[in-house]
């Protein structure tokens, strides 16, 4: 086996690594965002179920789900505070 083939093989492996990193890093971010959004939605449903009898309700729509997903627990606290001050 010649050194030229070894170098071409190593360059190919490096290319596969770089392409894989470029593809999977944003995908990992989107999966994490979806998981946090799902958890935030679940927390908002629990808040609505617990405090619903006293008239406290957080609307569950794409904007509030993304707020809870991106900001996580502070986002849910923000939604609760906004609901208290706006109503």
Helices and strands as residue ranges (DSSP letters): H 3-51, G 52-54, H 62-71, H 73-86
